[in-house]
C-alpha cells in the first residue's frame, strides 16, 4: 500500500489518517493508485460512489479536486473547492487548490495578487505543508514573473527551492538572470536585516516579525512591522518592510517603505541600490521613449509602387523591423518592408566615421488586399523624422499612393536602442566592425543626448542638471547603473571601453571601482561588479565574485573576472581552467576571433590534464563554420583527425559537425554542390570517416 493509516490525511485536516478517516484507508490507497496510473475517469466514478456512501468527507473532496483538474473540468473543481471552504474556511489544502485554480483561470496581474493573498491564508492555516501547498508556491512564483511581479516571483521560487532542494528551480533562477528576464535591480532577492544589537527596546517585536517572515508568513510579518513603524522609526524596519511587501507583490507599499528608508542616514551604496529598486518597481523608463508616428496611405497601384520604391536610391527592401514592430499584429502583417535612409551613400572610406553612414529615418510596411481591407502602405517613423520620411515616400511613390490619413501616434517600447544611431543596410558596415560601430553610436548618444534629456527617474530633470547636486549623486548613480546594465545585457565584448564611460565622465561618476573588503557579504554593492577593477581583487575573492556575477547574470563582470582568473596561475584548479575557457568563449561567440582563441586554449588545457577535448573542438569548429570559413574549417578538422584519431569523443564531434554542414550545403544548393569537388574525395565533401585528401589538393569544395 502506498497510503496507510500513518499517512497524513489528503483532505488538509493536519491529522494522520488513523485519527481522521481510518475507515477509508483502503479506499484512499486505491484512489491514489488509480491517479498514479492516470485512470482519471474511473477514479472520478469511484469517488462519486464513495461520496454517496461517505458524504462530506474532506479527504474525498481533495482527491476529487485533483481528478477534476486532471480532466480539465476546472469549473467543477472550483465548485468542490468552494464547498470545502464553506465547511472549513481555514483548510490549507483547499486554499492551495483555490490558488492554483485562480492562476490557471487567467494569469492576470490582478488574479496573481489575489492568489498571493490566498496563499498567505493557506500558509498561515497550515502546520506541516501538504504537497499541494508547495505546488501553489511554485505556481504563484512562475505566474508572478509572467505578470511583472519580479520580486514576488523570485521570493516564492526561492521558498520552493529551499523546501524541495529542486536543482531545476535553482537553474531556472540563474537562467532568468542570465537572459535578462528579471530587471537588474531586482535580481538579488533583497535581504532582511536582523542584526540590531542588544540595547534596542523594541527588539522583541522586531524579532517576532522576522520569525514570521522566516516561516513565509509574509503578510503577518508585514503587518507586525507596519505596527512597529508607527512607534519606531528605524532603517531596518523600513528595509524589511520594503522587502516583504515586494515579495507580496505590493509594489506601491514597497516603494513607500524604501522611500522612508532613504530618509535615514544610510550608506552611499545602500542609497544607490534603494533608488534602483524604487525606480524599477515604479517601472520608470530609464531611457526616454521615442515618439513614433504611423501614417496610412491607400495603394492605388501595387506593382508600380513597389517598382518606384525599390528603384529609389534612399529606399531598400529589408526583412528586419526596427520601427514597424510597433504596428505589426495579427491583422497587420506586411508582405514587404522598405527602409528609408536620410540620404543615399556608400560606406565611408574611414569605416569608423559614424556620421558618414546614412541613418534610418523610417520604414514603409506594404499590406496586401484582404477580404475586409484594401491594400495599404504604412509609413512608421520617429516624430522627429516625419518631414524627411514623408517627403521621401511621397516623392518616390507619386500617384501610386493615394491621399494619406492623419498621422497617428503609436506605442514604442522603451529601451537602449531608442537612443542609438540607426545605420541602414544602404551602407551596412562590415561584420568585423558592426558591433564596434553600434557601441560607438550608443556611447555618443548617451553622452550627447541622454544626459541632456528630461528623465522620469529624476522627476523630469536631466541627468546633467542632477549631476550639479551632490546630494542627488546616489540617485544618478542608480539610474546610470540601470541604463548600462540594460545596455550590457547582450554586449559581450569586453575590450572596447564600456559604452557609458563618456556619459559617466560628463556626469562626474566613476568609470571604475576598486575592490573593498566585504563586498561578498554586502549585496548592496552588486551594481559595482560590471566596473570593478579585477586587478584590485585578492585571489581568494576572485572565484566567489565570479560565481556571484554568474548567478546574477552580470555578463561583463563574468568576462573581466574570468580573464583575471585565467591570468593568475593559482587562482583556480587546473581541471577548472578549460571549463572556464569554454564558458568565456561561448559568451564571446559574437566576437569569433576571441571565442576561437578561448576554445583553442581550452582544447590544449584539456589535453594537458588527460581529458577529451571534444567539447572545445566542437565549439571551435562551429564558430569557424558560422564565420563561413569552410577551407580553414576543413584544414583544422583534418589536423584534428590525425591528432585525435584514438579519441572516440573527438571523432564523434567531427562527424556531427560535418553531417550538419553537409545538410546545410545540400539545403542551399538543392542537394547538389555548385563547385567542382576534389578528385581525392570522390566528388564528396571530406568527412572524418573518409580518406585524407591528397597533399596538396587541387581544390577544396565550397558551397555556392
N, C-alpha and C positions, 0 to 999 in steps of 0.2 A: 504494500500500500504506500502511495506517495503522501497521503494525508492520514493522520491518526489522531487519537484523542488529545495528544500533546501539542498538535499544531495550533497556531493562532487561528481564531475564527475569521473567515474571509469577510464577514459582514462588518468589520470595523468596530466590534464591541470592546476590543482591547483585552479580551479574555481568551484562554485556551478553549478548544472545542469541548474538552472534558467538563468545563464549568459553564458551558454556554449552550451547545447544541449537540450533546453526546449522542442523542438518538438519531442524528443524521450523519454520523461519521462515515459509514459505508457509502451512503449516497453522495456525500461530498467528494469522497475519493473517486467514485465512478464518474461524477461530473468533471472532475479535474482531468481524468484520463481521456474523456471524450474531447475536452478542449485541446489537450495536447495532441490528439490525433486529428484536430481540425474538423471534427464531426459536429459542426455548429448547429445545423438544423435539427439533428437528432438530439443534441444536448438541450436545445430550446424546448422541444416537445416533451422531453423527460422532466425538465424544470416545471413546465406547466402542470404536469401530473402531480409533481411533488408539492407545488403551491396549493393545489386543491386539497391535498391531504394535510399539509402543514402551513396554514396561512400566516402571513405577517412575520415571516422569518427573514431577518436581515441577511443572513448568510446566503440564502437562495436568491434574494433580490440583488445582492452584489454580483453573484455569478451571472445572473440574467442580464445585468447591465453590460458586462463584458461580452457576452454572447451576442447581444443585440448590436453592439458596436462592431463586432467582427462581421456580422451580417449586413453592416451599413444601414441598419434601421435606427438611425440617430434619434428621430423624434420619439420612438417608443422607448429608447434608452433614457431619454431625458425625462419622460413621464415617470419611469420607475425611480429615477434619482429623486425627483420631487416628492414622490410618495414616501421614500425612505426618510428624507429630510423633514417631512411633516411629522413623522413619528419620532425622529431624533435629529434635531437641528444641529447638533454638535458631532454628528457621525463623521469622523475624519475620512473614512473611505468614500462615503457618498459625496462629501465636499470635494475630494480629489477627483472623483469621476465628473462632478459638475464643472471643475476647472478644465478638464480635458475636453468635455463637450463644448464648452464656451469657446475655446481657442480653435477647435475644429470647425465650429459653425461658421465663423467669419473672423479671421485673424486680423481684425482692425485694431488700431491703437486703443480705441475705447473698450473693446472686448478684452484686450490683453490686460489693461489696467484693472478691469473688473475681475479677471482671472487671478491676477496677483493678489487682490484683496481677499478673494475666496480662498486662495492657497494659504494665506496667513491664518484664516479661520481654521482651516484643516490642520495646520501645524500646531496652532495653539490648543486644539482639541485632542491631538494625538499624544500617546505615550511613546511606545515603540512605533516607528514609522512603518506602515504597510507598504508593500511593493508599489501599489498604485499611487501612493503619495510621492515616491521617488520619480515615477513616470510623469506625474504632474509637474514636479520641479523641473525636469528635463524639458517637458513640453513648453512650459512658460519661458524658460531660458531661450529656447530656439525662437519662439514666437515674438519675444521682446526684441531680439536682434532684428527680426524681419520688419518691425514697425519703427525702428529707430530708437528704441529704449535700450541703448547700448550698455549702460552701467547695470541696469536690471538684468539684461541678458547674460552678461558675464558673471554677475553675482550669483544668479541661480545655477549657471553651469558649473561654477566653482564649487557650490554646495553639493551638486550632484556628483561631481568628480571626487570630492573628499569623502562622500558617503559610500561610493561604489568602487573607487580606485580604477575607474574605466579609462584605459590608456587612449581610447579613441577620442574621448572628450578632451583630454589634455592636448592631443594632436590637433583637434579641431580649433581649440582656443589659440594655439600657435599659428595655425593657418589663417584664422581671422585677422590676426595682427599683421602677418607677413603679406597678405593680399590687400591690406589697406581697407578692409571691410568695416573696421572699427576706427573712428577718428583717433588720431594720435593721442590727444589729451586724455582720452578715456581708456587707453589700452591697459593702463595699470589700474586694477580694481582698487580704488582708494582704500588706504589702510585706516583702521580705527586706532585712536590713541588711548592708551590705558595707563601709562606711567605718569602719575601726578605727584608722587611724593607722599609723605605720611602726615603732613600738617594741613591737610585740606579738610575743612569741616563738613563738606558735602560729599566726601569721597564714597561713603557707603551707598548713597543714592546713585552716584555715578557708576559704581561697580555693579549695582543691580541692573542698570540699563545695559552694561556690557555683557553681563551673564545672559540676559535675554537675547541680545544680538548673537551671541555665540551659539545659542540654541535655535537660531534662524527665526526667532520671534521678533522680526524687524519692526512690525507695526507697534507692538507693545514697547519695544526699546525706544522707538522714535517718540512715542507718547511720553515716556518717562523722561527723556532728555528735554522735550518741549516744556514739561512742567518744571524741570530743574532750571531751565534757562530763564524762567520768569522771576527767579530769585537770585540767580548767579550768572554772571557774565564772564565766561572763560573761553579761550580759543579752542580748547579740547572739546568742549560741549558742542560748539558750532561746527567744528570739523566733522565730528562723529555724526551729528545730525544731518549734515550735508551728504555724507557718505551713505547713511542708511536710507534717507529719503530718495537718493538716486537709485539705490537697489530696489526700492518700492515703485520706481517709475515716476515719482513725484518730482519732475524737473523744476517746476516753479518753486516748490518748497526747498529743494536742494540749493538752488541759486540764492534764495533769500538767506539760507544758513551760511553759505560761503561768503556772501557779502558782509554778514555780521562778523565772520571770521577775519576778513580783511581789515576790519576796523581796529583790530588788535595789533600789537607790536610783534608781528611775526617776522621771520627772516625774509630776505630778498627772494631766495629761491622758493620759499613757500608761497609768497605772493605771486610769483610768476606762474606757478602751477595752478593756484586757485583761480587766477584770471583766465588761464587757458581752459579750465574746466567750465567756468561760468559762461564764457563765450561760446564754447562748443555745445553745452546743454541748451543755451538760448538759440542755437542754430543761427548765429550771426554770420553773415558772409564775410570771410577774411579778405576776399578779393572782390572788388566792385563788380556788380553784374553788368553785362553788356546788353544795352538796349538793342533788340533785334526787331526788324520790321519784315512783314511779308506783304507783297503786292501781287495780286492775281490778275492775269491777263487772259481773255479768251483767245484761243488759237484759230486764226482764220484759214491758214494753210499749213498743215503739219509738215509735209515734206519740204516745202520752201523754207519754213522756219529753221528746221534742222540744218539745211544746206547753208543758210546765211550765217547761223551762229557758228558752225564749225569752221567756216572759211574766214572768220574774223580773227585777226592776229592776237586779240586780247581775250579770246574765248576758247576754251578747250574742254572736251569731254573728260569726265572723271568718274570713278566708281567709289569715291570717298565723300561722305557728307561731313562738312565741318560746321556749317551753319544750318543747313537744311534739315538736320536731325530734329530741330525744334518743331517742325511742322509735319513730319512723317508719322503716320499712324496706319491703322488697318484700312481706313478709307482713302488715305493719301499715299499711294505707292507709285513713285515716279518710274517711268520706263527708261528715262535718260536724265543725267545730271550734267550740267555745264558749269564750270567755274569761271569767274570773271577776274581778270587781273587789272590793276590800276594803270598798267602800261604794258606795251609789248617789250620784249627784250630777251636776250640770252644770258646765260650765266656769265658773270664778270670775270675778267682776267684774274683779278685778285679775289680768290674764291671765298675768303672770309669777310669780304666787304659787304656787310649785311644790307645796307641801304641801296645797294646796286641791284638787288633782286626785286622782281615785280612782287606786289603784295596782293593777297586775296581780298577782294572788296565785296564779294557776294557770290551767290550760286543761283542758277535757274533750274528748277525742277519741272520736267515735262510730264504731264499726266495725260494718258491716252483717254479716248472716249470710253465711257461705260454706259450701262443701260440707264442710269439715272444722272449722268453728268456729261457735258460736252468737254472736249479736250481743253486743258488749261496749261498755262505756264505760270509758275510761282517764282517770283524773284524774292530771295531771302538774303538780307544783308544787314550789317550793323547800321544803326541810325546815322552814325557819323559818315557812312559811305553812301547814303541814299542817293544823293545827287549824282555822284560818279557812276554808281552801278546802274541806276535807272536810265541815265543818258546813254550809257554804253549799250544796254539791251535794246532800247527803243531805236537807237541809230542802226544797230546791226540788223534787227528784225524787220524794220519798216512796216509795210502793210500786212505782213504775215501774222502780226499780233493785232488784236482789237483794242478797244479803249480799256485801260486798267481800272480796277476798283480802287477805292481809297486805301492808303497804307494802313495796315493793322499791326499793332504790337503783338509780339509772340513771346512765349516764355523762353528763357535761356538759362541752362544750368550754370551755376557759378563754379569756377574752377581756375586753376593756374593758367590754363591755356587761353583764358579770356584776356590776359594781359600780354601775351606773347605776340610777336610778329608772325603773320601767316605768309609763308613763302609758297607760291603756287608752283604747279608742275610745269609751267611755261619755262621756268629756268630752275628746275629742281637740282639742288646741289648734289654732287657725287655722294654715294653712300658713305664714303670714308670721312666726310666732314659734315654730313647732315645733322647728326646728333650734336656736334660741337656748335654748329650754327644755331640750332634751336636753343641751346644753353645760353649762347651769347645774346640771342634775341630776348630770352626771358630775363637775363641779368640786366640788360639795358632797360627793359620795360619796368622792372621792379625799381630800379634806381631813378628813372626819369618820370615815370607815370604814376606808379602805385604809391610812392611816398608822398605825392602831392595831390592825391585823390581823397575826398572825404570817405571815412570808413565807419561802418556801423559799430565796430568794436570800440571805437574811440568817440562815440556819441557824435558822429559825423564831422569830427575834426580830422585833419590829415595827419599821417604819421610824422611828417616834418614839423607840424605845429606841436604835437605832443612831445617830440624829442627835446623841445626847449624847456620842458618842465621836468626837473629831476625826480619829483615825487611820482610822476607817471611812468617812470622808466620800467618798473616791473610789468605794467600793462602792455607797454610797447614791446618788451622782450617776449611776452606771451604770444602776442599777435604775430611777431616775426617768426617765432618757433613753429606756430601752427601753419603759417604760409609755407615756410621752407620744408617742413616735414611732408606736407602735401606735394610739393614740387619734387622732393627727393624720393617719393614712394616708388617711382618707376625709373629713377635715374641712377644707374648702377656704375657709372664711370667715375672713379674716384680721382682721376689725375688732373683734370682742369680745376681751377678754383671753384669753390662752391658758388652756385648761381646767385645767392643773396649777398655775397661779400660786398659788392658795390653799395647796395642799399644799406647794409649794416654800417658800413663806414660813414655813409652820409648821415645816418641816424645816431652815430657815435655809440653803436653797440659793438661788443667784442666779436671778432671773427674766429677766435679760438679760445678754448678754456684749458686751463691746466688742471691736472689731477689734484684732488684734495682728499685726504683720508676720510673714510666713512661713506664714500659715495655709494658703496654697495648696500649699506644699511639705511640709506636715506633716499627713498624713491623720488623725492621732490626734485632731484637733480637729473632726472631722466632726460629732460629737454636738452641737456648739455652733451649727451652722448654722441650726437652727429658731429659735434665740433670739438670734442676733446682731443688734446694733443697726445697721441698714443705713446710718444717717446717719454712723456712725463709719468707714465703709469708704471708702478712697480711690477716686476714679472709675475709675482704671485697673484696679482689682481687682474691680470690681462684676460686669462681664460674665463673667470667668473663674469667679467664685464662683457666679454664676447657672448657668453650664453645668455646674459640679460638682454643684450641687443637682439639676439636671435629670437628670444621669446616675445619681445615687444615689436618685432618686425622692423627694426631700425636699420635698414639696409646699408646706409652709408657708414654707420658705426661698425657693422659687421665687416665691411670691406677694409676699413682702416685698421681696426683691431686685429683682423685676421692676418693681414700682411705683417703687422708688427709681431704677431706670434711666430710667424714663419721666419722673420728676420732674427729672432733671438734663439740661439741654438738649443737652450734647455727649457724653453717656455712650455713646450708640450711634449708628450711622449712620442718616440719615433713612429709607433704604429698609428698615432692620430694625425701625423703630418700629412700623409697622402689624402686622407679623407677631408681634411680642411682645404687642401689644394683643389680637390674636386668640387667642394661646395663653392669656393670662391670663383672657380672657373665657370660653374653653372650659373652663377649670378651675373657673370660678365659675358653671356652669350651675345649681347648686343655690341660687344667690343671684341670681335672674333680673334684678333691677333693676341690680345691679352688672355682671352679664355684658353686658346690653344697652348699658350705658354704655361699656364697653370696645369692643364691636362698632361702636358709632356713631363712637367716636374713630378706630377702625381704618379705617372707611369713608372718613372725611374725610382721614385721613393718606394713604391710597392715592390718592385723587383729587388731593391736593396734589403727589404725585410722578408723576402721569400714568400710574397703573396702575389696572386694573379693580378696583373694589371688590366684585366678585361674591361672593367668599368671605365677606366681612364681612356683606354684605347677606343672604346665605342663612342665616347663623348668627343674625343679628338677628331675622329673620322666624320661624325655627324656635323660638327662645326665646319669642317672643311667642305662638306657637301653643301651646306647652306650658303657658303660663300660662292658656290658654283665652280670651285677649283678642282675639277674632276681629274685632270692629269696628275696634279700633286697628290690627290687622294689615292689614286691607283698606285703611284710610286711608293707612297708611305705604306699602303696596305701590303704590297709585295715585300717590302723590307720587314714589316712586322710578321708576315707569314714565315719568312725564313728564320727570323729570330725566335719566334714563339711557336714553332711548329709542334712542340711537345706539350703545349698548354691548351687543353681542350676548351677552356673557357674563352680564351682569346680567339681561337679558331671559330668557335660558335658565334662570337660577336662579329667577326669578319663576314661570316656567311649571312648573318641577319642584315648587316649594313648593305651588302651588295644585293641581296634579294630586294630590299627596299628601293635601292637605286634602279635596279632593272625594271621593277614595277612602275617607278616614276617615269623612266625614259620611255617605256612602252606606251604609257598613257599619253605622253606628249607627242609621240611620233606615230600614233595609231598602230603600235605594235611592231613597227619596222624601223631600224636605225636609218638615219638620213646621211650618214657619212660612211666612208669605206672602213671596214673593220680590219684589224691586223690579221695577216695570214696565220700567224702563230696561234691565234686563239680560235681558229676555225670559224671566223665570222661572228664570234660571240664575245660579249663583254667578259673581261677577265674576272674570275671569282676565286675565292680561296681554295676551291677544290680542283681548279684547272691547272695545267702545266704552266710554269712561269713563262712569261714572254721572252722571246729571243733578245739578246743584248747585242747591239742596241735595236729596239723595234723600229720599224719603218714609220709607223703611225700609231697613235692611240685613239681609239674610237671615242668620240664625244657626242652628246646629244645635239640634234639640230644641225 
